[in-house]
Amino acid sequence: MTHFRASIARFAFVLLLLPPVANGQSLKASTWESMGPDGGYLTDIAQNPTNGDLFAVAYGYPSRLFKSTNNGDLWQKISEIQTYVNYLLIDLQQPQTIYASESYVGTNWGILKSTDGGVTWVRKGFPGDQDKGYYVGQFFSDPMDAKKLMLTGYSYTYNTPVTIYRAYVAKSTDSGNSWSIKEYSNITSEQFRPISVEPDPLNANIVYVGGYSTIQPYSYGRIFRTTDNGTTWADITGNVVQGNVYDILADISNPGRVFAVSYAGVYRSTDRGSTWVRGNGSNYGGRLLCDPKNSATVYAYSNGLTCFRSTDAGVTWTSLTTGLIGGGTNELIIHPSVSGTLYTATRAGFFRSTNGGQSWSSANGGLLASYVPVLRCLPTSPKTLYISFMYNGLYRTSNALGKGGPSSALGVTWDKMPEYSYCEGILHMEVSRTDPNVMYIQEGSG
């Protein structure tokens, strides 16, 4: 801590020695222009079903909301939301209404709502217990009635010897202005941590809960089902499902068909979870998505930059990661009217596929959402800069003075350096003064 304070003091002293003018112009009047690179850590994306407008929210505080009206070719920041936003939801009937949520909600947090397309935001309350936190696993609206919203996830207690986790479902019938919440406390006598909660889309009395039980020194994946809205529960894991269950998806088009995903694979049931069959291959993920026009097409994706697709309702799977970078697939959406067009958000920005996910390309023009904690200039060349692109490795430009390609207003082009490890962020970097090919990097993945 002492060293940090001394560094700040030295930096401030240098600033005081700067001349009041530079090239005949006061520093206060100087203008700044972005050098890029485009992209950044996106936590979620959403699409207006009416006109195709895209929205992307960047990680950080405040969270920055970007909008594209041309499929991601060009982005513009439209607002800053004074919290960490992890989820976006657009009203299907009134697309100017957008909802935003953090990963956790409660008495001190809640759901934010915009009625002017994301320009201004109002925080809405959440009926949680003040002594609990509420993790948001899924946030969605009823496709038949957009006023009906639902949050699912788990609650957890504060300041207790043993943390108690409970699955919950929170519902709103008035476009998020008020909420009711139901917690499920009698699922099992085991120490169970729910991760995914999936209400049956065709029967309100049926709810699926997936997660894991911690039976020391091991944890075991578990799936439970209620058919009487939580009065009683049945363990439907069986002997087939292996690994912590991260997501459950009930097929709205095919009553009885349910999917579950863990790090061991994707599983399918055709009898509401009474029996399960594992799909082929080494497919796995953290989230599941059905194509709304063809529920036999299912996607599995996760924050480990994995993306798989099945076109036969989960029997066989193929990998869909060509062209993706960024260390995490945080969201996947399907264009509502253009066949084969998919969008995804990663820690490197926004990516688009026009061939059903077979290949991806970045579309980040003007989306300036990256964190750059380290900047270094090559001692022998002022045109060569290295930057740490937080959560996405190391980048270099050899034309820092511009007159290059169209990747920024100045024409500065950036190249991503080869990966040398899976790094969460580079905290410090030095270039040798005697040999510019020698670099020293301090990685900060913890």
N, C-alpha and C positions, 0 to 999 in steps of 0.2 A: 504494500500500500504506500509506503514511503517513497519508493522508486516511482510509482505512478504519479504521485503528487509533484515530485521534482520534475518529471517530464513535462507535466502541464505548465509548471512555472516557467521552464525554459522556453517552451513554445510561445507562451504569452509574451515573454521578453523579446523574442525575435519579432513578433508582430509589432511591438511598439517601435522598433527601429526602422520599420518600413517607411519609405518616403511618402509624403502626402499626395503626390501625383505620380502617375506612370504614363509616359508617352504623351504628356500634356493633358491628361484626363484624370480627374480625381478617381480614387478607387471606389468611392461610393457610387459614382455614376457608371462604373464599368458594367458591362453585360456579360453574361455567361451563356455558353451554348453547349449542349450535351455532345459528348464524344462517344456515347454508347458504353458498352454494347447493349443492344436491345434484349428484352427478356427479363427473367427474374423468377423468384420463388412464388408460384401461384398456388393458392390453397383451394380455389374452386372456380368453376366456370358455369355459366348458364346461358340459355338462348331463348330469345323472344319467339314464341311459336307463330306469331302473326306476321312479322316482317323479317325474321331471321337475325336481328341484331344480337350481338354477342356481348357478354359481360364477363369480366375477369377480375378477381380480387387478389391482391398481392399480400404476402405474409408481412407482418410488421405492425407497429403501433405508431401512428394510426394506420389502419389498413387503407390502401389506395384502390379505388374502384375505377376500372378502365372499360371503355366501350368501343366496339368495332361495328361498323355498318356494312362492311364488305368482306365478311368471312374471315376476318383476322389479318387482312393485308395491311391495314393501318388502324392503330389504336389511339385513343385520346383519353386522358384522365378526366373524369367528370366529378369526382368527389373524394373526400377523405372521411373515413368512418372512425370515430374515436374509440376504437376497441380492436382486439384481435378477432378478425372474422374468418371463420372456416367454412361456412356454408352460405350459399345463395339460393334463393327460390323465387321464381317469377310466377305471378298470378296468371293462370292460363286463360282466364276470361277478361282480365283487366291488366294487360302487360306493363302498364305504367306503374303498377304496384309490385314492388320487389321487397323480399324479406331477407334479412341477414342474421346469422347466429354465430356465436362462438362455439368452441368445442364443449364448453361448460356453461350452464345457465343456473340461475338460482335467484335468491332474493336480491342480491347485489348486481346481478346481470339479467339478461333477458333477451327477447327477440327485438331486433330493430326493423322498422318498417319505413319504406319510402313510397310515396304516391305520385312522385314526379319523375319516375324513371331513374332513380338513384342519385339525384342531385342533393336532396336534403333527407335527413333521417330522424325518426322519433323512436325512442326506446319504449318497448311495451313490457309489462310486468310478466312474472312467471310465478305460479302458485307453489313454489317449493318451500320446504322446511328450512328455516334459517340456519339450522345446525347441520345441514347436508349440502353436498355438492351434487350436481346433476350433469353427467357426461352425455353429450348428444351423439348418438351413433348414426341416426338417420333423421332427415328433415324433409317432409314431402307433403303434397296436397292431394286431395281427392280428385281424380280426373273427371268425376261426374259433377262435383260441386266445389269450385275453387275456394269458397269461403271456409271449407273444412280443412284444417291443417293438422299435422300430427308430428310430434317428436317422439322418438324412441331411444332408449339407452339404459343406463344404470345410474342409480344414486349410490352415494357412499357417505358414511358418517365421519364427523370430525372428532378429534380429541377423545378417542375411545381406545382401550387397550387392544381390541381387535376390530379392524375395519369391517363393517357389514355392508355388503353390496346387495342391491335389490334392483330387479328389472322394473322399468316403468313405461307407461304410455301416457303422454300428455296430448290433449286434444283441444282444438279451438273450432268453434262453429261460426265465429264472427270476424273472419279474416285477421286473426291474431290479436284482437283487442283484449280478449280475456281467454283464460285457459282453465281446464280441469285436468287433474292428474290422478292416475291410479298406479300404485306401487304393488308389486307382487312379492309378498314376503314368505309365502309357504311353498315355494317351488321344491325345495329339497332340504334335508337336514344337514347335507354336506356344506362345507365352506365353498360356496359356489359364486363365481364371478361372471355375471352375464356380460356379453359383448354385443350381441345382435338380438333385437326384438322385432318380430315380423307378425303383425296381425294378418289373418287370412282376409284377402280382399273381397271374398264373397260370403263370409260368415263371421260376424262380429264376435261370436263367442269363442272362436278358435284363435289362439295366439301361440306362436313358436318363440322359444328363447334358446339361444345358443351361447356357449362360452366354455368355461372350464372349471373343474373342481380341483382345489388344491389339497391333495392328500399327501402330506410330506413323506418322502422328499420329491414326489412327482406331482405333475398335474395331468388331468385327464379331460379330454374333450367331452362335452355334454350337450345334448339337445333335449329340451322338454317341450311338452305340448299340453295346453288346456283346451277343453271343448266346452267349458262352462264359465268362460270369462274369468278364470283365475281361482275358482273355488277349489278345484282339484287339479293335480298335474300328473303327467305320466312321463317317465324317462323313455324316450324313443331313440336313444343313441344307437342301440343295437351293438353288434360285434363288428360292423363294417366301418363306421365312421371313426377315423383316427385323427388325433391332433386337436388343438384348440380351435373351436368353431368361431370364425370371424364374421360370417354373414350368412343369413338365411333369406331366400327369395321365394315367395309363393307366386306361381304363374296365374295371373288374372284371367288368361284366355283358356286355361285348361284346369278346371277344378280338380284338386287332389295332387297336382304336380308341384313339387317343392324341391328347391336346390339348396345345398349347404356347401360352404367352402371352408377349408382349413389349410394349414401349410402342407398337409399330406395329400391334398387333392380336392376335386369337386365331386359332390355326391348328388344323386338324383333319387327322388321318391315319386311314385305315381299314386300312392295311397295315403297322402297327408302325413308322411313320415313314419308309417308303421314299418316299412322296410326300405332299405337304401341300397343303391348300386353305385360303385365308384366309376368315374369316367377313366378313359385310358390316358397313358402318358404321364409326364411329370408336371402336369398343370397344377397350379395352385394360385392363391390370391387372398386378398383381404376384403374385396367387395364383388358383388354380382350385379349384372344388368341384363335385362331381356330387351330385345328389339321390340318396340311397341307395335310394329306392323307384322312381325313374325316371331312369336315367342319361342320357336324352335331354335332361333339364333340367340345364343347366350354368351356374355362376355364375363371373364374373371380378370380382375386387375388389382394391384396393390401398390403400396408406397415403396416397394423394392424394384420398381421399373419393370414389372411383369405385366403382360397383357396376353390373354388367350381368348380364342373364340371357338365356339361349337355351333355347327349348323344342323345338328341332329339331336337337339334337346339334351345336350350334356353327355352323349355317349363317347364321341371322339372330339379331340381338341387340337388346335394348331396355335403356334406362337405368333404374336403380332407386335414385334418390337423393333423392326427394321427402321432406322432413322430416328428413334427416340433417344434422348439424352436427358440428364437432369437428376438421376438418382431417385425418382419417385413418381409414380402415376397417381396423382391426387384426385382426379376426377375423370370420368369418361362420359360423353354425351353423344347421342345420335341425332343427326339432323332430322327434323320432323317431316320434311318433304323431299329432300334430295337423297335418293338412294345411294348407298355406299359411302356417304360422307360422315366422318366421325371427327370429334374434337377431343383433345385431352389436355390436361394441365399437369406440368411437372415442375421440378425445382429450377428448370432452365427456361420455363415460359410456356407458350401456347403452341400446340402442334396440331396439324390437320392431316387427315387422310381422305382421299377421294376414291379409294378402291377397297373399301370395307376393312381397312386396317392392315392391308398387306404391306404398306409402306407409309412412312410419315415424313412430313417436312415442317420445319418451324415457320411460324407466321407471327412475328413479333414486332413489326414495324411501328415505332413510336411507343411501344410498351416498355417503358423504362422503370423497371421494378426491382432491379438487382441491388444487392448490398455489396459494396466494395471496401472491405476493411483494410486492404493493403494495396499500395501503389508504389511501384519502383521504376525508375528510369535507368536504362542501360548507360553506364558511365561513359562509354565511348561513342554513344549515339543518342542525342536528345530526341530523335524520332521514334525510338524503340521504348515502349512501355510494357510493363507486366502488371497485371492486376489479379487479385484474388476475387473471383466471382463466388460469393458466399453460397455454400451448398452445391456448387457446380464446378469446382476445380479452378484451373489457372488459364488465363487468356493473355494473348500478346498482340500488339500492333507494331508494325514497323513504319507506319506513316502517321504518327501522332500529330503532325502539323497539317494533316488533311490532304486534299487533292487525290483522294482514293475512290473507292466504290461508294455506293449509295446507302451504306448501312447506318449513316447518321447525317445530320445536316452539314457537318464539316467534311463528310466524305471519308471518315476514318473507318478502316476495316479491321476486324478483330478475328484472330484465329484461336480456336480452343487447343490447348496443349494436350499431348497424350496423357491419359490417366496413368498415374503411378500407384495409386491406392484409392480405396473408397474413403474420401475425406469429407467431413461435414463442413470444414472451413479452414482456410489457411490464415493463421493469426499473425505470422511474421515471415518476412522474406528479405533476403539480401543477395545482391549480385556481386561477385568478386570484382574488385577494381583492377586486378591484374589479368584476369582471364574471364571475359564476359560469358563464356560457355559454362562457367561454374556458378551454380545457384544453391543457396541454402534456404530450406523451407521448414517452418514450424507448423505442424498440423494440429488442428484443434478439435478433433472428433470426440475427445473425452476418454 
